[in-house]
Amino acid sequence: INIDAHPYDMEEANDLYGNVVYVNAVGMQNQGKNVMVMQGGSYVHNQRKLLYQAPYFQADYAVVDIHAQKEVQPQKKHLLDALTLGIREFDKQIFNAKMPWIIGLSGGLDSSVSCALLAYALGAKRVHGFNMATKYNRDTTISNAQKEAAALGIHYHDGSIQMLVDASRDTFLKEYGFDAQKDSTLVMENIQARARGYLLGGFAGILGGVIANNGNKVEYMLGYCTLYGDSVGALSLIGDLTKVQLFALAEELNKRFAKEVVPMNLLPVLEENKLHWEMAPSAELKEDQYDPMKWFYHDYLVDNLGRDLDVLSLMEGYLNHTLEEELMKWIKYYQLDEPQSFIEDLDWFLNTASRNGFKRLQTPPMLCVHKRSLASQIDAQMQVDRTQYEQLKQRILAM
């Protein structure tokens, strides 16, 4: 008899073995920054036969005859059900299942998936979506937000924040003598993001609600977010999922709702080894801006480095031509099979992740769907010994 509190891990196989009555908890375990989902799935396994298995992510009760000869089929675990349970339990345990949830709904993929998750888990009436556009937001994303809000039936509010952004710029100049537009565009980009965080906090105060965070795992890893801007929130709903994993989750949400709630124009189409985007991912904080990530390749690195792959093994595999076929496909797609390009990209990836550890320390609690998540990593803000890395780097450049 095994009484357990085993968390959900979307990569974990369902291995049933032994003569065992296995009883697993259902619910949520809050470990500070880690919000783990207890998956349930209790079962009785005897003489190599599965005699009973409870559904995952919901409580169940059963009387099982261990002498029965009839076998049952294993239950399946679904990511969407894990996220739904996690959201419901966090909402119930922390906020008594009463408070409105406030979400910035830009019309991009991350916010569209997060909004649909909230509506699916808690019901549309408890979700308030806010579209906060500036002059850089495209008509298509604004239309996406409007259509999704209507399809879900949530409370929806839209407006322009350009006046607030301009006022912030003018305050920097007139009151403090700094021209926020003089050099890098990054200052003005962050002003826009912080204006949205500021307004979401105000909306939450007015409505007596809490903010949902929309950041994904790749953005968190690389620090592609603005502190006190798009990094605000009571809970990160998709922070343990890469952008690629969100593509599949978006399609599953549309199936569950039996209609298009997450706009399909946000999903890539892969044809003849080419990615086609109708709406390529963008923060829309400046003219013609697109996210700097190499989707699928960087998603792979974020999801696997530190779990079943380390940087030195990646470099050795590149040198020895022993990397997985799926990984090599994207290395070739982005023309990183040229050694100089591979090293330049890897340097950028590692340096960007390293210098943004301070951001990961300040992100909201994360709904975890892996046993080892970004929230469970210890981000020591210090330089590390890169002797072996530099040695392998020179060997690759000499290829």
Secondary structure, 3 states (H helix, E strand, C coil): CEEECCECCCCCCCCCCCCEEEEECEEEEEECCEEEEEEECCEEEECCEEEEECCECCCCCCCCCCCCCCCCCCCCCCHHHHHHHHHHHHHHHHHCCCCCEEEECCCCHHHHHHHHHHHHHHCHHHEEEEEEECCCCCHHHHHHHHHHHHHHCCEEEEEECHHHHHHHHHHHHHHHCCCCCCCCCHHHHHHHHHHHHHHHHHHHHHHCCEEEECCCHHHHHHCCCCCCCCCCCCEECCCCCCHHHHHHHHHHHHHHHCCCCCCHHHCCEEECCEEECCCCCCCCCCCCCCCCCCCCHHHHHHHHECCCECHHHHHHHHHHCCCCHHHHHHHHHCCCCCHHHHHHHHHHHHHHHHHCHHHHCCCCCEEECCCCCHHHCCCCCCCCCCHHHHHHHHHHHCC
